[in-house]
Amino acid sequence: MARTTLGSGRMIEQTSVQITAQRERWQAERELRYARRNRIRHIDRLLDELEMLNIAEETQLPADLAFRVQRLAAEMEHPLGNRAPEDISIGESMDALYDLQDGLMLTLDGVQDDEEV
């Protein structure tokens, strides 16, 4: 009887390890699947901030916003990412973000959204 209990305990432990590994793989896959969508949302928020500056007829790009735009452009290997944040204009920022967003949207064509199913 003791041997059966030991054997079933080991089987439960192995099953638990397998479930944990599968859960971690599923989570990693899910994060990759939603990374593009989250990046598009991030770009949308930046564009909203830039649009508000345009509406307010601002000519100067705030340093924190310039840094966030420049950092995103650098991460996504856009030429604007090679420039200093203080040298970036509102219009250039918007153009770069629209370019980046268009590239992401094109890769979504024909892909079914899990949330819409």
C-alpha positions in Angstrom: 0.0 0.0 0.0 2.8 2.4 0.8 4.4 1.8 -2.6 1.1 2.7 -4.3 0.8 5.9 -2.3 4.4 6.8 -3.3 3.7 6.0 -6.9 0.5 8.0 -7.1 2.2 10.9 -5.3 5.0 11.0 -7.8 2.4 10.9 -10.7 0.5 13.8 -9.2 3.8 15.7 -8.9 4.7 15.0 -12.5 1.2 16.0 -13.7 1.4 19.2 -11.7 4.8 20.0 -13.3 3.4 19.3 -16.8 0.3 21.5 -16.1 2.6 24.4 -14.8 4.8 24.1 -17.9 1.8 24.1 -20.2 0.3 27.1 -18.5 3.6 29.0 -18.8 3.8 28.1 -22.6 0.2 29.3 -23.0 0.9 32.5 -21.2 3.9 33.2 -23.4 2.0 32.5 -26.6 -0.9 34.8 -25.4 1.5 37.6 -24.6 3.0 37.4 -28.1 -0.4 37.3 -29.6 -1.5 40.4 -27.9 1.8 42.3 -28.2 0.9 43.7 -31.6 -2.5 44.8 -30.5 -1.1 46.4 -27.4 1.6 48.2 -29.4 -1.2 49.6 -31.7 -3.1 50.8 -28.7 0.1 52.5 -27.4 0.6 54.3 -30.7 -3.1 55.4 -30.6 -2.6 57.0 -27.2 0.5 58.8 -28.4 -1.3 60.0 -31.5 -4.2 61.2 -29.3 -1.7 63.3 -27.3 -0.2 64.7 -30.4 -3.6 65.5 -31.9 -4.5 67.4 -28.7 -1.3 69.5 -29.2 -2.3 70.2 -32.8 -5.8 71.2 -31.7 -4.4 73.5 -29.1 -2.1 74.9 -31.8 1.0 74.1 -29.8 4.3 74.3 -31.7 6.6 72.8 -29.1 6.6 69.0 -28.4 6.8 68.4 -24.7 10.1 66.6 -23.7 8.4 63.6 -22.1 6.2 63.0 -25.2 9.1 63.5 -27.5 11.1 60.9 -25.5 8.3 58.4 -25.6 7.8 58.8 -29.4 11.6 58.6 -30.0 11.9 55.5 -27.8 9.1 53.7 -29.6 10.5 54.6 -33.0 13.9 53.3 -32.0 12.3 50.0 -30.7 10.5 49.6 -34.0 13.6 50.5 -36.0 12.0 53.7 -37.6 14.5 56.4 -38.7 12.9 58.9 -36.3 14.4 56.7 -33.5 17.9 57.7 -34.5 17.2 61.4 -33.8 17.4 63.2 -30.5 14.0 63.7 -28.8 14.5 67.5 -28.6 14.9 67.6 -32.5 11.6 66.0 -33.2 8.5 68.0 -34.2 4.9 67.3 -33.6 4.3 66.7 -37.3 7.3 64.4 -37.7 6.1 62.5 -34.7 2.6 62.0 -36.1 4.0 60.9 -39.5 6.3 58.4 -37.9 3.6 57.0 -35.7 1.2 56.7 -38.6 3.9 54.8 -40.5 4.5 52.5 -37.6 0.8 51.9 -37.1 0.2 51.2 -40.8 2.9 48.5 -40.7 1.3 46.9 -37.7 -2.2 47.1 -39.2 -1.1 45.5 -42.5 0.2 42.5 -40.6 -3.2 42.1 -39.0 -5.1 41.8 -42.3 -6.8 38.4 -42.5 -6.0 37.5 -38.9 -9.1 36.7 -36.8 -9.3 38.6 -33.5 -9.9 36.2 -30.6 -11.9 38.8 -28.8 -14.4 39.1 -31.7 -15.1 35.3 -31.9 
